[in-house]
Amino acid sequence: MEQMYAALWQWKHMGKGVDIFEYCVILRPENISIGDRSRIDSFVKIEGGLGATIGSGVHISRFVHLNVGGSTRIIGDNVAVTSGA
C-alpha cells in the first residue's frame, strides 16, 4: 500500500495488500471499507456517504467517481470498475 496516502485518512476498514495511488479524492473515509488486495488508481473519487464497501480483489480504474451520496454502496469481490461504467 502507498502508506503515505493511506495514512491521510481514517478508514472504517482497510484490508491487507491494498494499493491506493496518488491524486485520489476520498470523502468520508470513516464510512469506507476496502477488502484485501484491492487497487484504487489515480484520479479516482470515492464518496463514503452512509457506507461504502469495496470487496477483496477489486480494481477501480482511473477517472471513476463512486458517488454514494445519502445511501450505501457495495462492490463485491473480484470486480473491475472502469470509467464510463
NORUR-V264034 format. One record per residue. N is the residue number from 0. PHI is phi in degrees with one decimal (none if undefined). NEAR is the number of other C-alpha atoms within 12 Angstrom. Layout:
BEGIN
n & phi & near
N & PHI & NEAR
N & PHI & NEAR
END
This chain:
BEGIN
n & phi & near
0 & none & 21
1 & -73.5 & 20
2 & -57.9 & 16
3 & -66.5 & 13
4 & -84.8 & 22
5 & -63.4 & 27
6 & -69.7 & 13
7 & -71.3 & 18
8 & -126.1 & 23
9 & -101.0 & 19
10 & -91.4 & 25
11 & -65.0 & 20
12 & -153.6 & 23
13 & -127.8 & 30
14 & -73.2 & 25
15 & -86.0 & 21
16 & 70.7 & 20
17 & -85.0 & 29
18 & -111.6 & 30
19 & -125.8 & 37
20 & -93.1 & 26
21 & -64.3 & 22
22 & 71.3 & 19
23 & -88.3 & 30
24 & -112.2 & 28
25 & -122.3 & 33
26 & -109.9 & 26
27 & 58.1 & 25
28 & -60.6 & 30
29 & -65.4 & 23
30 & -107.7 & 30
31 & -113.7 & 32
32 & -111.6 & 35
33 & -125.7 & 39
34 & -78.1 & 31
35 & -60.9 & 25
36 & 58.3 & 24
37 & -91.0 & 33
38 & -134.3 & 35
39 & -121.6 & 43
40 & -76.0 & 31
41 & -61.6 & 25
42 & 66.2 & 22
43 & -97.4 & 28
44 & -120.5 & 28
45 & -125.3 & 37
46 & -105.6 & 29
47 & -70.2 & 33
48 & 48.6 & 24
49 & -87.6 & 22
50 & 157.6 & 29
51 & -132.5 & 33
52 & -119.0 & 34
53 & -111.8 & 40
54 & -69.2 & 31
55 & -81.9 & 29
56 & 68.9 & 25
57 & -91.9 & 31
58 & -119.8 & 32
59 & -107.8 & 38
60 & -84.3 & 28
61 & -52.3 & 27
62 & 69.6 & 21
63 & -81.7 & 25
64 & -122.5 & 27
65 & -97.2 & 36
66 & -97.2 & 23
67 & -82.4 & 26
68 & 58.9 & 18
69 & -93.1 & 14
70 & -135.1 & 16
71 & -120.1 & 20
72 & -142.2 & 23
73 & -125.7 & 25
74 & -111.3 & 26
75 & -69.5 & 21
76 & -71.7 & 21
77 & 56.4 & 18
78 & -116.5 & 21
79 & -110.1 & 23
80 & -115.9 & 27
81 & -117.5 & 19
82 & -64.3 & 18
83 & 85.9 & 11
84 & -78.6 & 12
END
